[in-house]
Amino acid sequence: MAMDRELIQILDEHQRVRADASMVRDFLLRVIADNRDGVEKFSDEALADAAAIIEQVGAGAFYWMTDIAAQMVVLSEATLKGIDTNVSVELGANATAESIVELVVRVP
């Protein structure tokens, strides 16, 4: 019985982490779409959604978004230097911002 409870707790935690990671990734994809579509930056709606994510996920959300930004900078640097990355190899010249996020931001 104790092992069943422990397994349920592990599965519940994995499901929560997956849901939190999906929220952060989906928000990043929304910001990309908003930028592409000319939507107002820092709108009340976007800020409220960001606040809700931070409220639920905590500092991990901020850290993860910063880590994603750092990875994107490293990818950009490699591209500028003509260095192939796993992203350029896997997605090729037809890569979109969204496809790069989907590849780089893997949800557990």
C-alpha positions in Angstrom: 0.0 0.0 0.0 2.8 2.4 0.8 4.5 1.6 -2.5 1.3 2.4 -4.3 1.0 5.8 -2.6 4.7 6.5 -3.4 4.2 5.6 -7.1 1.1 7.7 -7.3 3.0 10.6 -5.8 5.8 10.2 -8.3 3.4 10.0 -11.2 1.5 13.1 -9.9 4.7 15.1 -9.6 5.8 14.1 -13.1 2.4 15.2 -14.4 2.6 18.5 -12.6 6.1 19.2 -13.9 5.0 18.3 -17.4 2.0 20.7 -17.1 4.2 23.5 -15.7 6.8 23.0 -18.5 4.1 23.0 -21.1 2.7 26.3 -19.7 6.1 28.0 -20.0 6.7 26.6 -23.5 3.3 27.6 -24.7 3.7 31.1 -23.3 7.0 31.4 -25.1 5.3 30.3 -28.3 2.6 32.9 -27.7 5.1 35.7 -27.3 6.8 34.7 -30.6 3.4 34.7 -32.3 2.5 38.0 -30.7 5.8 39.5 -32.0 5.2 38.2 -35.4 1.6 39.4 -35.5 2.4 42.9 -34.2 0.4 42.4 -31.0 1.1 45.0 -28.3 4.1 44.0 -26.1 3.5 43.9 -22.4 -0.3 44.0 -22.7 -2.3 43.6 -19.6 -3.5 40.2 -20.7 0.1 38.9 -21.4 1.3 40.3 -18.1 -1.6 38.6 -16.3 -0.8 35.3 -18.0 2.9 35.6 -17.1 2.0 36.4 -13.5 -0.3 33.4 -13.3 2.5 31.2 -14.6 5.0 32.6 -12.1 2.4 32.2 -9.3 1.9 28.5 -10.2 5.5 27.5 -11.1 7.5 30.0 -9.0 11.0 31.1 -9.6 11.6 28.0 -11.7 9.5 29.6 -14.5 11.7 32.7 -14.6 14.9 30.6 -14.5 13.7 28.3 -17.2 12.7 31.2 -19.5 16.1 32.8 -18.9 17.8 29.4 -19.7 15.8 29.1 -22.9 16.9 32.7 -23.9 20.5 31.7 -23.2 20.2 28.6 -25.4 18.8 30.8 -28.2 21.7 33.2 -27.9 24.2 30.3 -28.1 22.4 28.9 -31.2 22.5 32.4 -32.8 26.2 32.7 -32.0 26.9 29.3 -33.6 24.9 30.2 -36.7 26.7 33.5 -37.1 30.1 31.7 -36.8 28.9 29.1 -39.4 28.9 26.3 -36.9 26.3 23.5 -37.3 24.2 22.8 -34.3 21.8 19.9 -33.6 19.0 22.4 -34.4 20.4 23.4 -37.8 21.0 19.8 -38.7 17.6 18.6 -37.6 15.5 21.5 -38.9 17.6 22.8 -41.8 17.1 26.1 -43.5 13.3 25.9 -43.3 13.3 26.2 -39.5 10.8 28.6 -37.9 11.0 30.3 -34.5 8.2 27.9 -33.4 9.9 24.8 -34.7 13.2 25.8 -32.9 11.3 26.3 -29.6 9.6 22.9 -30.0 13.0 21.3 -30.6 14.9 23.2 -27.9 12.2 23.3 -25.2 11.5 19.6 -24.7 8.8 18.9 -22.2 9.6 15.9 -20.0 
